[in-house]
């Protein structure tokens, strides 16, 4: 396909460039009509079908928001995000004590007080954390807080607001490294509205949902009983459009098994099942819903497998998942021999390279990744959505940044990432169908011009300008692939 020939790479040489670039100098939130290969020849895609998907997801999403608000009696969301004053005072007091006791740090502080860019200081802080030089890290954090305080007086800057979460992440690393590395900070209490706003402003989630659903529809063509095992169902926004299409099949039914790692989110997942059941009843689709707590791969042996099994693994779309959980999930479902495994990776957690990254490299990648995602959201802003961006900033971006930094580096996690693909050793990635690629291109064309998609090496990626945001792939068991080819 001529529309698939465009390829952009981003492979920074961290040894030479990690302190050389400055995001706030090159970073612009202005909307520009940059070239993007989103054109699709007429007649290829059933646009009415995709528009119906969009309408269904939007309508059901609003219903889910209303239902959750009623069920949980959500309190008013506070949209101002900033480092707590107690944390700042604690850091500054610590720095004062350390500097009084060490004359070398006085020299360091004087050097840092020179005119350094915000990005340079952030990366210097990451280097100090990686070296476990906690006094220096605390000194840099204090300087960063002072610099942001001065910059905020000059006006509100979107990168400054994003940087505040990175500063807070570095601060957590200095005060309690063991706890923060092993306990994710994500909270689900107010995130549903942020996710709904994210769906309105960006194709980021829709790209993952529609690509996965299209792959499932194609893989189960001719099947009546479809069973999906889902690792991150949460509010279940992905499934209503698929349910509508399955309801058009004769004698079709859907069964969803939601996998969770512990009982912390059990109430949310139970409520998701209730809402999906109500929706399935409204369209007369037989629907069964189960919840299973997964501790080890052997837990999957308890699952009753029907004739058509699908594994749905959308990693890090709505929350940061540990590599050990992903590894256990993929290892467990692979033993059940599913028809396909749908895998969606956030680019920051790219399985092919994250295991070899240092903390500074990961921190640098995280800066670029979240800055690009933030820029893409800001480019879609209009008057009614400006407050929505603040909600996304606090309840989605901020939490993801803190979770990302808190879980990295951890030697056990790094080894676990290396083993994730080993769980798929009996599977092979296959190319996306022409319809799936065309659907993705049409979807991103509905948003601002900076989005585009690329299909290469069995991977379908959503880009913002030159940077990939998320990538989808489909995996099939090798033995089933051999059988299909022999027919």
Secondary structure in CASP SS format (residue, H / E / C, confidence):
PFRMAT SS
TARGET T0000
AUTHOR 0000-0000-0000
METHOD secondary structure of the structure
MODEL  1
X C 1.00
X H 1.00
X H 1.00
X H 1.00
X C 1.00
X C 1.00
X C 1.00
X C 1.00
X C 1.00
X C 1.00
X C 1.00
X C 1.00
X C 1.00
X H 1.00
X H 1.00
X H 1.00
X H 1.00
X C 1.00
X C 1.00
X C 1.00
X C 1.00
X C 1.00
X H 1.00
X H 1.00
X H 1.00
X H 1.00
X C 1.00
X C 1.00
X C 1.00
X C 1.00
X C 1.00
X C 1.00
X C 1.00
X C 1.00
X C 1.00
X C 1.00
X C 1.00
X C 1.00
X C 1.00
X C 1.00
X C 1.00
X C 1.00
X C 1.00
X C 1.00
X C 1.00
X C 1.00
X H 1.00
X H 1.00
X H 1.00
X H 1.00
X H 1.00
X H 1.00
X H 1.00
X H 1.00
X H 1.00
X H 1.00
X H 1.00
X H 1.00
X H 1.00
X H 1.00
X H 1.00
X H 1.00
X H 1.00
X H 1.00
X H 1.00
X H 1.00
X H 1.00
X H 1.00
X H 1.00
X H 1.00
X H 1.00
X H 1.00
X C 1.00
X C 1.00
X C 1.00
X C 1.00
X C 1.00
X C 1.00
X C 1.00
X C 1.00
X C 1.00
X C 1.00
X C 1.00
X C 1.00
X H 1.00
X H 1.00
X H 1.00
X H 1.00
X H 1.00
X H 1.00
X H 1.00
X H 1.00
X H 1.00
X H 1.00
X H 1.00
X H 1.00
X H 1.00
X H 1.00
X H 1.00
X H 1.00
X H 1.00
X C 1.00
X H 1.00
X H 1.00
X H 1.00
X H 1.00
X H 1.00
X H 1.00
X H 1.00
X H 1.00
X H 1.00
X H 1.00
X C 1.00
X C 1.00
X C 1.00
X C 1.00
X C 1.00
X H 1.00
X H 1.00
X H 1.00
X H 1.00
X H 1.00
X H 1.00
X H 1.00
X H 1.00
X H 1.00
X H 1.00
X H 1.00
X H 1.00
X H 1.00
X C 1.00
X C 1.00
X C 1.00
X H 1.00
X H 1.00
X H 1.00
X H 1.00
X H 1.00
X H 1.00
X H 1.00
X H 1.00
X H 1.00
X H 1.00
X H 1.00
X H 1.00
X H 1.00
X H 1.00
X H 1.00
X H 1.00
X H 1.00
X H 1.00
X H 1.00
X H 1.00
X C 1.00
X C 1.00
X C 1.00
X C 1.00
X H 1.00
X H 1.00
X H 1.00
X H 1.00
X H 1.00
X H 1.00
X H 1.00
X H 1.00
X H 1.00
X H 1.00
X H 1.00
X H 1.00
X H 1.00
X H 1.00
X H 1.00
X H 1.00
X H 1.00
X H 1.00
X C 1.00
X H 1.00
X H 1.00
X H 1.00
X H 1.00
X H 1.00
X H 1.00
X C 1.00
X C 1.00
X C 1.00
X C 1.00
X C 1.00
X C 1.00
X C 1.00
X C 1.00
X H 1.00
X H 1.00
X H 1.00
X H 1.00
X H 1.00
X H 1.00
X H 1.00
X H 1.00
X H 1.00
X H 1.00
X H 1.00
X C 1.00
X C 1.00
X H 1.00
X H 1.00
X H 1.00
X H 1.00
X H 1.00
X H 1.00
X H 1.00
X H 1.00
X H 1.00
X H 1.00
X H 1.00
X H 1.00
X H 1.00
X H 1.00
X H 1.00
X H 1.00
X C 1.00
X C 1.00
X C 1.00
X C 1.00
X C 1.00
X E 1.00
X E 1.00
X E 1.00
X E 1.00
X E 1.00
X E 1.00
X C 1.00
X C 1.00
X C 1.00
X C 1.00
X C 1.00
X C 1.00
X C 1.00
X C 1.00
X H 1.00
X H 1.00
X H 1.00
X H 1.00
X H 1.00
X H 1.00
X H 1.00
X H 1.00
X H 1.00
X C 1.00
X C 1.00
X C 1.00
X C 1.00
X C 1.00
X E 1.00
X E 1.00
X E 1.00
X E 1.00
X E 1.00
X E 1.00
X E 1.00
X E 1.00
X C 1.00
X C 1.00
X H 1.00
X H 1.00
X H 1.00
X H 1.00
X H 1.00
X H 1.00
X H 1.00
X H 1.00
X H 1.00
X H 1.00
X H 1.00
X H 1.00
X H 1.00
X H 1.00
X H 1.00
X H 1.00
X H 1.00
X H 1.00
X H 1.00
X H 1.00
X C 1.00
X C 1.00
X C 1.00
X E 1.00
X E 1.00
X E 1.00
X E 1.00
X E 1.00
X E 1.00
X E 1.00
X E 1.00
X C 1.00
X C 1.00
X C 1.00
X H 1.00
X H 1.00
X H 1.00
X H 1.00
X H 1.00
X H 1.00
X C 1.00
X C 1.00
X C 1.00
X C 1.00
X C 1.00
X C 1.00
X E 1.00
X E 1.00
X E 1.00
X E 1.00
X E 1.00
X E 1.00
X C 1.00
X C 1.00
X C 1.00
X C 1.00
X C 1.00
X C 1.00
X C 1.00
X C 1.00
X H 1.00
X H 1.00
X H 1.00
X H 1.00
X H 1.00
X H 1.00
X H 1.00
X H 1.00
X H 1.00
X H 1.00
X H 1.00
X H 1.00
X C 1.00
X C 1.00
X C 1.00
X C 1.00
X C 1.00
X E 1.00
X E 1.00
X E 1.00
X E 1.00
X E 1.00
X E 1.00
X E 1.00
X H 1.00
X H 1.00
X H 1.00
X C 1.00
X C 1.00
X C 1.00
X C 1.00
X H 1.00
X H 1.00
X H 1.00
X C 1.00
X C 1.00
X H 1.00
X H 1.00
X H 1.00
X H 1.00
X H 1.00
X H 1.00
X H 1.00
X H 1.00
X H 1.00
X H 1.00
X H 1.00
X H 1.00
X H 1.00
X H 1.00
X H 1.00
X H 1.00
X H 1.00
X H 1.00
X H 1.00
X H 1.00
X C 1.00
X C 1.00
X C 1.00
X C 1.00
X H 1.00
X H 1.00
X H 1.00
X H 1.00
X H 1.00
X H 1.00
X H 1.00
X H 1.00
X H 1.00
X H 1.00
X H 1.00
X H 1.00
X H 1.00
X H 1.00
X H 1.00
X H 1.00
X H 1.00
X H 1.00
X H 1.00
X H 1.00
X H 1.00
X H 1.00
X H 1.00
X H 1.00
X C 1.00
X C 1.00
X C 1.00
X C 1.00
X H 1.00
X H 1.00
X H 1.00
X H 1.00
X H 1.00
X H 1.00
X H 1.00
X H 1.00
X H 1.00
X H 1.00
X H 1.00
X H 1.00
X H 1.00
X H 1.00
X C 1.00
X C 1.00
X E 1.00
X E 1.00
X E 1.00
X E 1.00
X C 1.00
X C 1.00
X C 1.00
X H 1.00
X H 1.00
X H 1.00
X H 1.00
X H 1.00
X H 1.00
X H 1.00
X H 1.00
X H 1.00
X H 1.00
X H 1.00
X H 1.00
X C 1.00
X C 1.00
X C 1.00
X C 1.00
X C 1.00
X E 1.00
X E 1.00
X E 1.00
X E 1.00
X E 1.00
X E 1.00
X C 1.00
X C 1.00
X E 1.00
X E 1.00
X E 1.00
X E 1.00
X E 1.00
X E 1.00
X C 1.00
X C 1.00
X E 1.00
X E 1.00
X E 1.00
X E 1.00
X E 1.00
X E 1.00
X E 1.00
X E 1.00
X E 1.00
X E 1.00
X E 1.00
X H 1.00
X H 1.00
X H 1.00
X H 1.00
X H 1.00
X H 1.00
X H 1.00
X H 1.00
X H 1.00
X C 1.00
END
